[in-house]
Every structure is written in structure tokens, then in C-alpha cells.
């Protein structure tokens, strides 16, 4: 791999790393390690590794993460389709750990696709608080929604907007904000050579102004005393230390928290680069701040290149964005995304299944939504017949789609915004009937439904269900919906009718 690295890139890295450069270059001859993160919304680390055919090899900066072995195939296992884990590059698990999300927090993932970090945040919230996920690109927002569904996330809303438009609606609103910014992707060269081709078209000079503007907009949405984590998967200081220095110069109420670097240094992490073009123009105080950022280098850790800065607000009021900051157009923001990172490009290709999905499920729009005072009769009848306990909350209908709105999302905030999901998508209102969604099934537990069938992970029934085939129950079942599970964990719905179970697993997700 080392011979295929761009010469300009290697020259720059040699200047940044000095004596460590040869070790860095040698790391590109090694195979990158894959990772798996346990979905704590559904299962604990201990319980998963009692039943899963994978060994537990912990990732030091993520308590729910494990390294995978080369012959592991977690994407082919039924537990993947039950949302028990997410396949994620190990270094990409760091930023959410630094965000320090607590149950009850209101959290924004501003550049969210494909959803790995978003679902990691959801695991920290444990069905409390509020998670707002935003993704500007229309194709990648579909992948984001798919992964939120698979993870069984209930308290999330999804938007497809520019950061400045969100900031107009959510000023001073969030406790925690993740800015996993679009970047040149240098840290992912080892995993995907396509990123190199993107880098040759869109370098750091293309991304840095965009990254800074996104941070300015994020600051507008933060509560006093809140925290922003800024992360990239690139090495270039122009997109990292230089962006942080410019942000801190414009926002005097922020500082870089130093504890993250102190905690991670024993595991191979290091601080910010000291020398880069223009560094001499940065004040000594700001240089001290950029020293406290966290860098993961592939020759120092078992993972790809990553950068993170924990921006802690210390004042009583979060300032408005810097007046000199240039606005970033929608077109530029969307165009920047393809070179963002390997994860944002969707390296986990199984996250976007082939085939058509039911119409309207991820279509962003500013169409009128109706906040309902009560459930429609057809939906209420389904919940009464199918669920052991009612789902309480505020209901919203977008077209034919019915959603349970997150408790902390202000009603009507979606007006004027491109809204993909105003909450937990529970099903479709059809003439004289209600059809439950797979998103509803995957966010429930077996104990929350009246009727379910569970099969072993290695059973023929699970394979048949995931292929979309009809099932034959051993005992006759009354007409109605049945939750199909693998080892007790939901996969989706089937309909009992005339002695058979008609398969309601989404056609786009089925095994082929």
C-alpha cells in the first residue's frame, strides 16, 4: 500500500512526524482491523459474547467495542439483522466516548450518516432525552435511517438540512453536539483507495472553510456549559488544529478539555501537532489549546487515523457565530460529503440494502404534519391487540406515516425544515387498517408484545424468515400480527392467517 500513497501526502506526513515517519509508513503494509460495537439498547457486552460466535477483544477507548478477527463475518449473522451490534472502524468509536453523553441529554449529531456514531449516542441515552440526527445528502440519509431502525432507536428525529437552518430553529438547545465533519479522509487511505482519488480532487483547502462554518453553526445550538466534540478522519492540521484555533479565536467561551488526552495517552493517543504552515501566526494561548486535542495514528494504535477535540463551553452565554465567517451554500455542503470519510461513504455496504422500500419512508420534505390528540382508531386497535402495554406519548402523522414524537422535541419545530423522521416511525395508516413498521418491531422487546415466536440463530426458520418466506407455526395461532425473534431478539413482523405466518420482513432487507 505504501507505494500507492500520493507523494505530496507522504512528504507532508514526514514533515509532521519526523522520526516516526518510517513506522507510520510501515503500518500501511498491515491489514486494517475491523471492529464491532455492541448495541447496548438491546444487549450487554457480556450477554452478546455468551451467544455470538465472535471473540471479545476489547477496544481500549470504547467499552462496548471489540476488534474482529479476519475470518469473522458479523454482517452475515442473524444477530446483525436483529440490530445487536454495529460494524464500525475502531477509531471511529472514539468521538462519541469523548462526548460524555448522559441519560436525559439533548444531543445533536450534525453530520450523521451513515449512523454509526448516531446509534452509539442512542446507546448512551437508553431511550431517554432526545437525539437529533442530521444529514444533508439525500442518499446517505437513507442509510442513516436504516441504521437507526436496525438499532431500535425510539427517541430520535432525523433532518436533511444545512447546519445554519438547523441553528435558526435550535438556538441554545442541545447539551451535547457531535460534529463529525466532512473531511479529506487521509486517515482512511489504508482502508479504501477510492478515498485517495477523492483526496486528489478535494484537498484540505476545500474542506477547512466548510468545517469551520459548521462549527460556528454548532456553537449557536449549544446550551451554556455544553460540549461539542469535533472530529475528522484526516491527518492534515489545516482541517484539525487550524480549524480549532480559528474556532477558539472566534468563541472566547470555549476551551479544549485536556482530560481526554490524559486518559488516552496510555493507549497510544497523542496530542496536537506543533508545526504546520501558519502555526507561527497562532497565539501562544491558542497553541496551548490545540496541544490538548487527541490524535490517533495508525502506527501508534490498532485503528485508522482520527482526530478529535473536546470543546467545552465555560461561559454563561454561548456567543453568536463569528461575524466574519462566510456562509456555506447547500450545494457546497452536499458536494463536500463524498470525500468526507470512509465511514461516511458507507464502507459498511450492507447498511444500504438493495431493492425498493415502501414509498415515503425517507423522503425529506417540508409538508405539513399533523400532531394528533389521540391515536387513529385503526392504530389504537392494533396496539391493543398486539402490545402488552400501550405506547404513550405524542403522535404525529406525516402523510400516511405515523410517528411517536420524542418527548423533548418541541412540537412543530419541523415546520420549514426538511424532515425525514419527526420521531419513531411506528407504521402506515391505510384505508380502514394500520400496518406496523419494521422500525416498530426492532425497537420493541419480546416482553412488550402479546404474541411472539423465537427461533435459534442457526435454525432453518430464521433463514426462511430473513429470505422473506412463509413460516408454518407448530401450533395454530389466532389471526393477527406476531413478532418474529432470533434467540429472543426481534427481527420483524409476520401475520398469522389461515394456519400460516405470512412474512412482513421488508423486501429491501431480505437475504438473497
WOTA-V77425 format. One record per residue. N is the residue number from 0. PHI is phi in whole degrees, 0 to 359 (none if undefined). BURIAL is # if it has 16 or more other ideal C-beta (glycine too) atoms within 10 Angstrom, else .. D_FIRST is the distance of its C-alpha to the first C-alpha in Angstrom with 2 decimals. Layout:
BEGIN
N	PHI	BURIAL	D_FIRST
N	PHI	BURIAL	D_FIRST
END
This chain:
BEGIN
0	none	.	0.00
1	302	.	3.81
2	291	.	5.51
3	266	.	5.41
4	290	#	6.86
5	300	.	10.58
6	298	.	12.63
7	300	.	15.32
8	296	#	13.29
9	295	.	12.15
10	297	.	15.77
11	295	#	17.21
12	297	#	15.41
13	300	.	16.47
14	293	.	19.92
15	285	#	20.01
16	260	#	18.86
17	60	.	20.28
18	294	.	20.23
19	277	.	17.82
20	299	#	14.98
21	296	.	13.72
22	294	.	13.84
23	300	#	11.99
24	297	#	9.07
25	296	.	9.35
26	295	#	9.38
27	281	#	5.74
28	271	.	5.81
29	267	.	8.65
30	285	.	9.67
31	294	#	11.30
32	268	#	15.06
33	267	#	17.46
34	226	#	20.91
35	225	#	24.45
36	244	#	27.25
37	290	#	30.83
38	275	#	33.16
39	287	#	36.02
40	291	#	38.27
41	241	#	38.67
42	203	#	37.94
43	274	.	37.38
44	302	#	34.46
45	298	.	36.93
46	291	.	38.31
47	298	#	35.02
48	279	.	33.78
49	282	.	37.18
50	246	.	36.72
51	274	#	32.99
52	274	.	31.12
53	236	#	28.34
54	276	.	28.31
55	269	.	28.71
56	231	.	26.02
57	298	.	26.91
58	272	#	24.71
59	298	#	26.48
60	261	#	26.93
61	221	#	28.06
62	295	.	31.01
63	258	#	30.54
64	256	#	26.81
65	218	#	25.25
66	283	#	21.87
67	261	#	21.44
68	274	.	20.66
69	299	.	18.19
70	267	.	21.22
71	290	#	23.09
72	229	.	24.01
73	295	#	25.95
74	289	.	25.94
75	262	.	27.97
76	266	#	30.59
77	303	#	33.93
78	297	#	33.55
79	299	#	30.82
80	285	#	33.47
81	270	#	35.95
82	73	#	33.73
83	283	#	33.64
84	203	#	30.07
85	234	#	27.24
86	274	#	23.59
87	213	#	21.76
88	298	#	18.65
89	304	#	20.07
90	295	#	19.78
91	292	#	21.44
92	280	#	24.49
93	291	#	25.33
94	305	#	27.07
95	292	#	29.82
96	297	#	30.61
97	287	#	31.17
98	290	#	33.41
99	57	#	36.02
100	288	#	37.52
101	242	.	40.95
102	308	.	43.03
103	94	.	45.15
104	292	#	42.85
105	259	#	42.34
106	235	#	38.60
107	244	#	36.72
108	256	#	33.09
109	281	#	32.92
110	231	#	29.57
111	271	#	29.53
112	296	#	27.55
113	275	#	26.21
114	115	#	28.47
115	299	#	26.61
116	289	#	27.97
117	297	#	31.23
118	290	#	31.94
119	294	#	31.09
120	299	#	33.77
121	301	#	36.14
122	297	#	35.84
123	289	#	36.98
124	283	#	39.90
125	55	.	41.16
126	64	#	43.04
127	243	#	44.70
128	62	#	44.51
129	212	#	42.67
130	240	#	39.11
131	251	#	38.52
132	246	#	35.21
133	234	#	34.47
134	212	#	31.95
135	284	#	32.61
136	276	#	30.61
137	295	.	32.79
138	285	.	30.15
139	287	#	28.36
140	294	#	31.75
141	295	#	32.35
142	295	#	29.37
143	302	#	30.71
144	298	#	34.15
145	303	#	32.96
146	287	#	31.25
147	295	#	34.34
148	299	#	36.51
149	299	#	34.53
150	284	#	34.69
151	74	#	38.45
152	279	#	38.73
153	256	#	42.35
154	257	#	42.70
155	232	#	40.25
156	238	#	40.75
157	238	#	38.10
158	236	#	38.26
159	234	#	36.45
160	226	#	37.42
161	282	#	36.49
162	303	#	36.64
163	292	#	39.70
164	291	#	41.68
165	296	#	40.98
166	297	#	42.04
167	296	.	45.34
168	267	#	46.07
169	245	#	44.69
170	301	.	45.73
171	59	.	45.83
172	258	#	45.24
173	263	#	42.20
174	281	#	41.88
175	221	#	38.08
176	226	#	35.56
177	257	#	31.82
178	245	#	29.98
179	272	#	26.40
180	286	#	25.97
181	301	#	24.05
182	210	#	21.31
183	283	#	18.39
184	76	#	15.98
185	300	#	13.56
186	291	#	13.51
187	252	#	12.12
188	302	#	8.93
189	291	#	7.10
190	273	#	9.83
191	206	#	10.37
192	292	.	9.07
193	298	#	12.85
194	294	#	13.26
195	297	#	11.54
196	297	.	14.19
197	294	#	16.79
198	300	#	15.97
199	292	.	16.58
200	269	.	19.91
201	237	#	20.95
202	269	#	20.16
203	300	#	21.82
204	297	.	25.05
205	287	#	25.41
206	270	#	25.13
207	303	#	26.94
208	298	.	30.47
209	296	#	30.04
210	299	#	28.85
211	295	#	31.84
212	295	#	34.27
213	300	#	33.12
214	296	#	33.78
215	303	#	37.18
216	294	#	38.07
217	299	#	36.97
218	299	#	39.29
219	296	#	42.18
220	265	#	41.78
221	269	#	41.70
222	290	#	44.81
223	304	.	46.08
224	83	.	44.51
225	278	#	41.56
226	224	#	37.84
227	245	#	34.85
228	251	#	31.27
229	257	#	28.86
230	221	#	25.19
231	219	#	21.95
232	246	#	18.29
233	228	#	17.40
234	265	#	17.40
235	297	#	19.54
236	297	#	23.03
237	298	#	24.65
238	265	#	24.04
239	238	#	24.79
240	302	#	27.18
241	294	#	28.72
242	295	#	29.49
243	296	#	31.02
244	298	#	33.09
245	294	#	34.41
246	295	#	35.27
247	294	#	37.14
248	296	.	38.98
249	274	#	40.27
250	232	#	41.03
251	291	.	42.97
252	275	#	43.54
253	247	#	39.96
254	220	#	38.24
255	272	#	34.88
256	292	#	35.64
257	269	#	34.59
258	297	.	34.97
259	301	#	31.57
260	294	#	29.80
261	299	.	32.35
262	289	.	31.78
263	265	#	27.98
264	304	.	27.60
265	297	.	28.28
266	260	.	25.28
267	104	#	22.79
268	289	#	23.36
269	224	#	24.30
270	274	#	26.36
271	288	#	26.00
272	290	#	24.75
273	268	.	27.72
274	237	.	26.82
275	204	#	25.68
276	304	.	27.38
277	97	.	30.74
278	297	#	30.77
279	294	.	33.86
280	273	.	35.74
281	275	#	35.33
282	295	.	38.36
283	304	.	38.27
284	297	.	39.21
285	290	#	36.31
286	297	.	33.91
287	296	.	35.24
288	292	#	34.50
289	290	#	30.85
290	296	.	30.45
291	270	#	31.16
292	289	#	28.29
293	245	#	25.64
294	238	#	21.94
295	249	#	19.40
296	252	#	16.28
297	293	#	13.48
298	271	#	14.21
299	253	#	17.86
300	230	#	18.21
301	269	#	17.11
302	173	#	15.95
303	273	#	14.07
304	289	#	15.29
305	210	#	18.92
306	227	#	22.05
307	210	#	25.66
308	229	#	29.08
309	266	#	32.31
310	261	#	34.96
311	262	#	38.36
312	275	#	41.45
313	246	.	44.34
314	268	.	47.09
315	272	.	49.81
316	225	.	48.77
317	275	#	45.39
318	290	.	45.60
319	292	.	45.17
320	299	#	41.93
321	303	#	41.82
322	297	.	44.11
323	276	.	41.87
324	292	#	38.90
325	279	.	38.26
326	291	.	38.43
327	249	#	35.40
328	288	.	36.18
329	302	.	35.50
330	298	.	33.66
331	290	.	31.26
332	298	#	30.65
333	293	#	29.89
334	291	#	27.71
335	289	#	25.59
336	298	#	24.68
337	303	#	22.10
338	264	#	19.49
339	298	#	20.77
340	189	#	18.21
341	296	#	16.50
342	294	#	19.65
343	292	#	21.96
344	286	#	20.43
345	91	#	21.39
346	299	#	18.35
347	270	#	21.20
348	295	.	22.44
349	294	.	25.36
350	291	#	26.87
351	246	#	28.11
352	292	#	30.12
353	278	.	31.14
354	98	.	34.71
355	274	.	37.40
356	257	#	38.57
357	296	.	42.11
358	300	.	42.92
359	89	.	42.85
360	288	#	40.87
361	236	#	38.19
362	276	#	40.00
363	283	#	40.29
364	190	.	43.62
365	250	.	46.47
366	293	.	49.09
367	295	.	51.92
368	247	#	51.53
369	246	.	54.50
370	281	.	54.87
371	265	.	57.07
372	283	.	59.97
373	207	.	59.68
374	295	#	57.66
375	302	.	58.62
376	304	.	60.94
377	295	#	58.61
378	291	#	55.77
379	299	.	58.28
380	295	.	59.57
381	299	#	56.10
382	299	#	55.38
383	296	.	58.81
384	282	.	58.38
385	253	#	54.77
386	262	#	54.04
387	287	.	55.70
388	227	.	55.82
389	291	.	55.82
390	268	#	52.95
391	260	.	54.47
392	144	.	53.43
393	264	#	53.51
394	253	#	52.77
395	229	#	51.42
396	243	#	51.46
397	252	#	49.17
398	60	.	50.54
399	270	.	50.71
400	270	#	48.14
401	251	#	49.50
402	232	#	47.75
403	262	#	48.65
404	286	#	48.10
405	303	#	46.51
406	301	.	49.36
407	262	#	48.22
408	276	#	47.25
409	300	.	50.09
410	298	.	51.87
411	83	.	51.38
412	297	#	48.48
413	286	#	46.58
414	298	.	49.15
415	87	.	47.55
416	253	#	43.99
417	287	#	41.66
418	256	#	42.02
419	268	#	39.89
420	219	#	41.40
421	275	#	44.34
422	166	#	44.04
423	285	#	43.74
424	282	#	44.05
425	254	#	46.66
426	163	#	47.73
427	246	#	49.40
428	272	#	53.02
429	248	.	54.40
430	304	.	58.04
431	67	.	59.99
432	200	.	56.99
433	235	#	53.91
434	252	#	50.59
435	290	#	48.41
436	269	#	44.71
437	294	#	41.83
438	299	#	40.98
439	294	#	44.38
440	301	#	43.87
441	288	#	40.50
442	266	#	41.93
443	269	#	44.96
444	250	.	45.51
445	299	.	47.46
446	289	.	50.38
447	270	.	50.74
448	241	#	51.76
449	281	.	54.92
450	228	.	53.44
451	209	#	50.15
452	229	#	48.82
453	238	#	46.01
454	235	#	44.22
455	291	.	41.86
456	300	#	38.11
457	264	.	38.33
458	280	.	41.43
459	294	.	42.00
460	296	#	43.57
461	296	#	40.42
462	298	.	38.49
463	297	#	41.38
464	297	#	41.58
465	292	#	37.90
466	273	.	38.36
467	88	.	41.34
468	271	.	44.00
469	289	.	47.54
470	249	#	48.41
471	245	.	51.71
472	291	.	53.01
473	292	.	54.89
474	242	.	57.72
475	302	.	59.20
476	233	#	58.01
477	295	.	59.80
478	296	.	58.58
479	141	.	55.94
480	276	#	52.39
481	230	#	50.66
482	276	#	47.49
483	265	#	45.13
484	233	#	43.13
485	245	#	40.69
486	50	#	41.89
487	90	.	43.84
488	252	#	41.13
489	299	#	41.80
490	248	#	39.93
491	167	#	42.41
492	258	#	45.90
493	225	#	48.03
494	246	.	51.59
495	282	#	54.33
496	200	.	56.66
497	55	.	59.05
498	82	.	57.71
499	233	.	54.02
500	248	#	51.09
501	285	.	49.73
502	280	#	46.04
503	250	#	45.17
504	294	#	41.44
505	304	#	39.70
506	301	.	38.92
507	291	#	35.59
508	260	#	34.42
509	289	#	35.61
510	294	#	33.74
511	237	.	33.50
END
